[in-house]
Amino acid sequence: MALDVGSKRIGIAVSDPSATFALPIATIDRTNRREDLARLKELIDSYGVDELVVGDPLTLAGDRGIAAREMDSFVEKLREVFAGTIHRVDERLTTAQATKSLIAADVSRQKRRSIVDRMAAALILESFLARRANERPA
């Protein structure tokens, strides 16, 4: 499962059983950290997740700015409700890429708002799965 954690929403994607495809599944509108984590825990349990991939919001220069430090704090709280492995993946420009794809597909602005975060999560997961596949010996 991958998470694109923003200040207003959390986009969620999962992979298929063969870890080949990333499927956007949900967007959580953020309320407070405790409720956000409880809702994530429900999804994690319902999908039987043993690994999480969390987008790491580095600056365009690749530095760890304020957003990345806030994500560090979020991931520490996430570890309190999830005992599996948590991977951090550079998420630079994934939301912009997802938005461009949705605009190209002529998705309305209102509809884009509701799905762009889960699409960004799918892009984060795709990049993780591709990197993992390339690291495996042939």
MARBA-3410 file (N, C-alpha, C, O; in Angstrom, 1 decimal):
138
0.8,-1.2,0.0,0.0,0.0,0.0,0.9,1.2,0.0,1.9,1.3,0.7 ~ 0.5,2.2,-0.8,1.2,3.5,-0.8,0.3,4.6,-0.3,-0.9,4.6,-0.5 ~ 1.0,5.6,0.3,0.3,6.8,0.8,0.9,8.1,0.2,2.1,8.2,0.2 ~ 0.0,8.9,-0.3,0.4,10.3,-0.6,-0.2,11.2,0.4,-1.4,11.5,0.3 ~ 0.6,11.6,1.4,0.0,12.3,2.5,0.2,13.8,2.3,1.3,14.3,2.1
-1.0,14.5,2.2,-1.0,15.9,2.1,-1.6,16.6,3.3,-2.0,15.9,4.3 ~ -1.7,17.9,3.3,-2.2,18.5,4.5,-3.7,18.4,4.6,-4.3,18.5,5.7 ~ -4.4,18.2,3.4,-5.8,18.1,3.4,-6.4,16.7,3.1,-7.5,16.3,3.6 ~ -5.6,15.9,2.4,-6.0,14.6,2.0,-4.9,13.6,2.0,-3.7,14.0,1.9 ~ -5.2,12.3,2.1,-4.3,11.2,2.0,-4.8,10.3,0.9,-5.8,9.8,0.9
-4.0,10.3,-0.2,-4.3,9.4,-1.3,-3.7,8.0,-1.0,-2.6,7.8,-0.4 ~ -4.5,7.0,-1.4,-4.1,5.6,-1.1,-4.1,4.7,-2.3,-5.1,4.8,-3.1 ~ -3.1,3.9,-2.5,-3.1,3.0,-3.6,-2.5,1.6,-3.1,-1.8,1.6,-2.1 ~ -2.9,0.5,-3.7,-2.4,-0.8,-3.4,-1.9,-1.5,-4.7,-2.3,-1.1,-5.8 ~ -1.1,-2.5,-4.5,-0.6,-3.2,-5.6,-1.5,-4.5,-5.7,-2.1,-4.9,-4.8
-1.4,-5.1,-6.9,-2.1,-6.4,-7.1,-1.2,-7.4,-6.4,-0.1,-7.1,-6.0 ~ -1.7,-8.6,-6.3,-1.0,-9.7,-5.5,0.4,-10.0,-6.1,1.3,-10.4,-5.4 ~ 0.6,-9.8,-7.4,1.9,-10.0,-8.0,2.9,-8.9,-7.9,4.0,-8.9,-8.3 ~ 2.4,-7.8,-7.3,3.2,-6.5,-7.1,3.7,-6.0,-8.4,4.8,-5.6,-8.6 ~ 2.8,-6.0,-9.4,3.1,-5.6,-10.8,2.4,-4.2,-11.0,3.0,-3.3,-11.7
1.2,-4.1,-10.6,0.4,-2.9,-10.9,0.1,-2.1,-9.6,-0.1,-2.7,-8.5 ~ -0.1,-0.8,-9.7,-0.5,0.0,-8.6,-1.9,0.5,-8.9,-2.2,1.0,-10.0 ~ -2.8,0.3,-8.0,-4.2,0.6,-8.2,-4.7,1.6,-7.2,-4.6,1.4,-6.0 ~ -5.1,2.8,-7.7,-5.6,3.9,-6.8,-6.9,3.4,-6.1,-7.8,3.0,-6.9 ~ -7.0,3.5,-4.8,-8.2,2.9,-4.2,-9.1,3.9,-3.4,-10.3,3.8,-3.3
-8.4,4.9,-2.7,-9.2,5.7,-1.8,-8.5,7.1,-1.6,-7.3,7.2,-1.8 ~ -9.3,8.0,-1.1,-8.7,9.3,-0.6,-9.4,9.6,0.7,-10.6,9.5,0.8 ~ -8.6,9.9,1.7,-9.1,10.2,3.0,-9.0,11.7,3.2,-7.9,12.3,3.0 ~ -10.1,12.3,3.5,-10.1,13.7,3.9,-9.6,13.8,5.3,-10.2,13.2,6.2 ~ -8.5,14.6,5.5,-7.9,14.6,6.8,-8.7,15.4,7.8,-9.4,16.4,7.4
-8.7,14.9,9.0,-9.4,15.6,10.1,-8.4,16.0,11.2,-8.1,17.1,11.4 ~ -8.0,14.9,11.9,-6.9,15.1,12.9,-6.1,13.8,12.8,-6.5,12.8,12.3 ~ -4.9,13.9,13.4,-3.9,12.8,13.2,-4.5,11.5,13.8,-4.3,10.4,13.1 ~ -5.1,11.5,14.9,-5.6,10.3,15.5,-6.7,9.6,14.6,-6.6,8.4,14.4 ~ -7.6,10.4,14.1,-8.7,9.9,13.2,-8.1,9.4,11.9,-8.5,8.4,11.4
-7.1,10.2,11.4,-6.5,9.8,10.1,-5.8,8.5,10.3,-5.9,7.6,9.4 ~ -5.1,8.3,11.4,-4.4,7.0,11.6,-5.3,5.9,11.8,-5.1,4.7,11.3 ~ -6.5,6.1,12.5,-7.5,5.1,12.7,-8.1,4.6,11.3,-8.2,3.4,11.1 ~ -8.3,5.6,10.5,-8.9,5.2,9.1,-7.9,4.5,8.3,-8.2,3.6,7.6 ~ -6.6,4.9,8.4,-5.6,4.2,7.7,-5.4,2.8,8.2,-5.3,1.8,7.4
-5.5,2.6,9.5,-5.3,1.3,10.1,-6.4,0.4,9.6,-6.2,-0.8,9.3 ~ -7.7,0.9,9.5,-8.8,0.1,9.0,-8.5,-0.4,7.6,-8.7,-1.6,7.3 ~ -8.0,0.5,6.7,-7.6,0.1,5.3,-6.5,-0.9,5.3,-6.5,-1.9,4.5 ~ -5.5,-0.6,6.1,-4.3,-1.5,6.2,-4.7,-2.9,6.6,-4.3,-3.9,6.0 ~ -5.6,-3.0,7.6,-6.1,-4.3,8.0,-7.0,-5.0,7.0,-6.9,-6.2,6.8
-7.8,-4.2,6.3,-8.8,-4.8,5.4,-8.0,-5.3,4.1,-8.5,-6.3,3.5 ~ -6.9,-4.7,3.8,-6.1,-5.2,2.6,-5.0,-6.1,3.0,-4.3,-6.7,2.2 ~ -4.8,-6.4,4.3,-3.8,-7.3,4.8,-2.4,-6.8,4.4,-1.5,-7.6,4.0 ~ -2.1,-5.5,4.6,-0.9,-4.9,4.2,0.2,-5.3,5.2,0.1,-5.2,6.4 ~ 1.4,-5.6,4.6,2.6,-5.9,5.4,3.7,-4.9,5.1,4.7,-4.9,5.8
3.6,-4.1,4.1,4.5,-3.0,3.7,3.8,-1.8,3.3,2.8,-1.9,2.5 ~ 4.3,-0.7,3.8,3.7,0.6,3.3,4.8,1.4,2.6,6.0,1.4,3.0 ~ 4.4,2.1,1.6,5.3,3.0,0.9,4.7,4.4,1.1,3.6,4.7,0.6 ~ 5.5,5.3,1.7,5.0,6.6,2.0,5.8,7.6,1.2,7.0,7.6,1.2 ~ 5.1,8.5,0.5,5.8,9.6,-0.3,6.6,10.5,0.6,6.1,11.0,1.6
7.8,10.8,0.2,8.7,11.6,1.0,8.8,13.0,0.2,9.3,13.0,-0.9 ~ 8.2,14.0,0.8,8.1,15.3,0.1,9.4,16.1,0.1,9.5,17.1,0.8 ~ 10.4,15.7,-0.6,11.7,16.4,-0.7,11.5,17.7,-1.5,10.5,17.8,-2.3 ~ 12.3,18.7,-1.3,12.3,19.9,-2.1,12.7,19.5,-3.5,13.3,18.5,-3.8 ~ 12.5,20.4,-4.5,12.9,20.2,-5.9,14.4,20.0,-5.9,14.9,19.3,-6.9
15.2,20.6,-5.0,16.6,20.4,-5.0,17.0,19.1,-4.3,18.2,18.7,-4.3 ~ 16.0,18.3,-3.8,16.3,17.1,-3.1,16.6,17.2,-1.7,17.1,16.2,-1.1 ~ 16.4,18.3,-1.1,16.7,18.5,0.3,15.4,18.2,1.2,14.3,18.0,0.7 ~ 15.7,18.0,2.5,14.6,17.7,3.4,14.2,19.0,4.0,14.8,19.6,4.9 ~ 13.1,19.5,3.6,12.5,20.8,4.0,11.5,20.6,5.1,11.4,19.5,5.8
10.7,21.6,5.4,9.7,21.5,6.4,8.7,20.4,6.2,8.3,19.7,7.1 ~ 8.2,20.2,4.9,7.2,19.2,4.6,7.8,17.8,4.9,7.1,16.9,5.4 ~ 9.1,17.6,4.6,9.7,16.3,4.8,9.8,16.0,6.3,9.7,14.9,6.8 ~ 10.2,17.1,7.1,10.3,16.9,8.5,8.9,16.6,9.2,8.8,15.8,10.1 ~ 7.8,17.3,8.6,6.5,16.9,9.1,6.1,15.5,8.7,5.4,14.8,9.5
6.6,15.0,7.6,6.3,13.6,7.2,7.1,12.7,8.1,6.5,11.6,8.4 ~ 8.3,13.0,8.6,9.0,12.2,9.5,8.1,12.0,10.8,8.1,10.9,11.3 ~ 7.5,13.1,11.3,6.7,13.0,12.4,5.4,12.1,12.2,5.1,11.3,13.0 ~ 4.8,12.3,11.0,3.7,11.5,10.7,4.0,10.0,10.6,3.3,9.1,11.1 ~ 5.2,9.7,10.0,5.6,8.3,9.9,5.9,7.7,11.3,5.6,6.5,11.5
6.4,8.5,12.2,6.7,8.0,13.5,5.3,7.6,14.2,5.2,6.6,14.9 ~ 4.3,8.4,14.0,3.0,8.1,14.6,2.4,6.9,13.8,1.7,6.1,14.5 ~ 2.6,6.8,12.5,2.1,5.7,11.8,2.7,4.4,12.3,2.0,3.3,12.3 ~ 4.0,4.4,12.7,4.6,3.2,13.3,3.9,2.7,14.5,4.1,1.5,14.9 ~ 3.2,3.6,15.2,2.5,3.2,16.4,1.3,2.3,16.1,0.8,1.6,17.0
0.7,2.4,14.9,-0.4,1.6,14.5,-0.1,0.6,13.4,-1.0,-0.2,13.0 ~ 1.1,0.6,12.9,1.5,-0.4,11.8,2.8,-1.0,12.2,3.8,-0.3,12.3 ~ 2.8,-2.3,12.3,4.1,-3.0,12.7,4.9,-3.5,11.5,6.0,-3.9,11.7 ~ 4.4,-3.3,10.3,5.2,-3.8,9.1,6.3,-2.8,8.7,6.6,-1.9,9.4 ~ 6.8,-3.1,7.6,7.9,-2.3,7.0,7.3,-1.0,6.4,6.3,-1.1,5.7
8.0,0.1,6.7,7.6,1.4,6.0,8.7,1.9,5.2,9.8,2.1,5.7 ~ 8.5,2.0,3.9,9.5,2.6,2.9,9.1,4.0,2.6,8.0,4.4,2.6 ~ 10.2,4.8,2.5,10.0,6.2,2.1,10.5,6.4,0.7,11.5,5.9,0.3 ~ 9.6,7.0,-0.2,10.0,7.2,-1.6,9.8,8.6,-2.0,8.8,9.3,-1.6 ~ 10.8,9.1,-2.7,10.7,10.5,-3.2,9.4,10.7,-4.0,9.2,10.0,-5.0
8.7,11.7,-3.6,7.4,11.9,-4.3,7.4,13.2,-5.1,6.3,13.6,-5.6 ~ 8.5,13.8,-5.4,8.6,15.0,-6.1,7.8,14.9,-7.4,8.0,14.0,-8.2 ~ 6.9,15.9,-7.6,6.1,16.1,-8.8,5.1,15.0,-9.1,4.5,15.0,-10.2 ~ 4.8,14.1,-8.2,3.8,13.1,-8.5,2.4,13.7,-8.6,1.7,13.3,-9.5 ~ 2.1,14.6,-7.7,0.8,15.2,-7.8,0.6,16.0,-9.1,-0.4,16.0,-9.7
1.7,16.7,-9.5,1.6,17.5,-10.8,1.5,16.5,-11.9,0.7,16.8,-12.9 ~ 2.2,15.4,-11.9,2.1,14.4,-13.0,0.7,13.8,-13.0,0.1,13.6,-14.1 ~ 0.1,13.5,-11.9,-1.2,12.9,-11.8,-2.2,13.9,-12.3,-3.2,13.6,-13.1 ~ -2.1,15.2,-11.9,-3.0,16.2,-12.4,-2.9,16.4,-13.9,-4.0,16.5,-14.6 ~ -1.7,16.4,-14.5,-1.6,16.5,-15.9,-2.3,15.3,-16.7,-2.9,15.5,-17.7
-2.1,14.1,-16.1,-2.7,12.9,-16.7,-4.3,13.1,-16.7,-4.9,12.7,-17.6 ~ -4.8,13.6,-15.6,-6.2,13.7,-15.4,-6.8,14.8,-16.4,-7.9,14.7,-16.9 ~ -6.0,15.9,-16.5,-6.4,17.0,-17.4,-6.4,16.4,-18.9,-7.3,16.7,-19.6 ~ -5.4,15.7,-19.2,-5.3,15.1,-20.6,-6.4,14.1,-20.8,-6.9,14.0,-22.0 ~ -6.9,13.5,-19.8,-8.1,12.6,-19.9,-9.4,13.3,-19.8,-10.5,12.7,-19.8
-9.3,14.7,-19.8,-10.5,15.5,-19.8,-11.4,15.3,-18.5,-12.6,15.3,-18.6 ~ -10.8,15.0,-17.4,-11.5,14.9,-16.1,-11.8,16.3,-15.6,-10.9,17.1,-15.5 ~ -13.0,16.5,-15.1,-13.4,17.8,-14.6,-12.6,18.2,-13.4,-12.1,17.3,-12.7 ~ -12.5,19.5,-13.2,-11.7,20.0,-12.0,-12.3,19.4,-10.7,-11.5,19.0,-9.8 ~ -13.6,19.4,-10.6,-14.2,18.8,-9.3,-13.8,17.4,-9.1,-13.5,16.9,-8.0
-13.9,16.6,-10.2,-13.6,15.2,-10.1,-12.1,15.0,-9.9,-11.7,14.1,-9.1 ~ -11.3,15.8,-10.5,-9.8,15.7,-10.3,-9.5,15.9,-8.8,-8.6,15.1,-8.3 ~ -10.1,16.8,-8.2,-9.8,17.1,-6.7,-10.0,15.9,-5.9,-9.3,15.6,-5.0 ~ -11.0,15.1,-6.3,-11.4,13.9,-5.4,-10.5,12.7,-5.7,-10.4,11.8,-4.9 ~ -9.8,12.7,-6.9,-9.0,11.5,-7.2,-7.5,11.7,-7.4,-6.7,10.8,-7.5
-7.1,13.0,-7.5,-5.6,13.3,-7.8,-4.7,12.7,-6.7,-3.6,12.2,-7.1 ~ -5.1,12.7,-5.5,-4.2,12.2,-4.4,-4.0,10.7,-4.5,-2.9,10.2,-4.3 ~ -5.1,10.0,-4.8,-5.0,8.5,-4.9,-4.2,8.2,-6.2,-3.4,7.2,-6.2 ~ -4.3,9.0,-7.2,-3.5,8.8,-8.5,-2.0,9.0,-8.1,-1.1,8.3,-8.6 ~ -1.7,10.1,-7.3,-0.3,10.4,-6.9,0.2,9.2,-6.1,1.4,8.8,-6.3
-0.6,8.6,-5.2,-0.2,7.5,-4.5,0.1,6.3,-5.4,1.1,5.6,-5.1 ~ -0.7,6.1,-6.4,-0.4,5.0,-7.4,0.9,5.3,-8.1,1.7,4.3,-8.3 ~ 1.3,6.5,-8.4,2.6,6.8,-9.1,3.7,6.6,-8.1,4.7,6.0,-8.5 ~ 3.5,6.9,-6.8,4.6,6.6,-5.8,4.8,5.1,-5.7,5.9,4.6,-5.7 ~ 3.7,4.3,-5.7,3.8,2.9,-5.6,4.4,2.3,-6.9,5.2,1.4,-6.8
4.0,2.8,-8.0,4.6,2.3,-9.3,6.1,2.5,-9.3,6.9,1.6,-9.7 ~ 6.6,3.7,-8.8,8.0,3.9,-8.8,8.7,3.0,-7.9,9.8,2.5,-8.2 ~ 8.1,2.7,-6.7,8.7,1.8,-5.8,8.7,0.3,-6.3,9.7,-0.3,-6.2 ~ 7.6,-0.1,-6.9,7.6,-1.4,-7.5,8.6,-1.6,-8.6,9.2,-2.7,-8.7 ~ 8.7,-0.6,-9.5,9.7,-0.7,-10.6,11.1,-0.7,-10.0,11.9,-1.5,-10.5
11.4,0.1,-9.0,12.8,0.0,-8.5,13.0,-1.3,-7.8,14.1,-1.9,-8.0 ~ 12.0,-1.9,-7.1,12.2,-3.2,-6.5,12.4,-4.3,-7.5,13.3,-5.1,-7.4 ~ 11.7,-4.2,-8.6,11.8,-5.2,-9.7,13.2,-5.1,-10.3,13.7,-6.2,-10.7 ~ 13.7,-3.9,-10.5,15.1,-3.8,-11.1,16.2,-4.2,-10.1,17.3,-4.6,-10.6 ~ 15.9,-4.2,-8.8,16.9,-4.7,-7.9,17.0,-6.2,-7.7,18.0,-6.7,-7.2
16.0,-6.9,-8.1,16.0,-8.3,-8.0,16.9,-9.0,-9.0,16.9,-8.5,-10.2 ~ 17.6,-10.0,-8.6,18.5,-10.7,-9.6,17.6,-11.4,-10.6,16.6,-11.9,-10.3 ~ 18.1,-11.4,-11.8,17.3,-12.1,-12.9,17.4,-13.6,-12.8,16.9,-14.3,-13.7
END
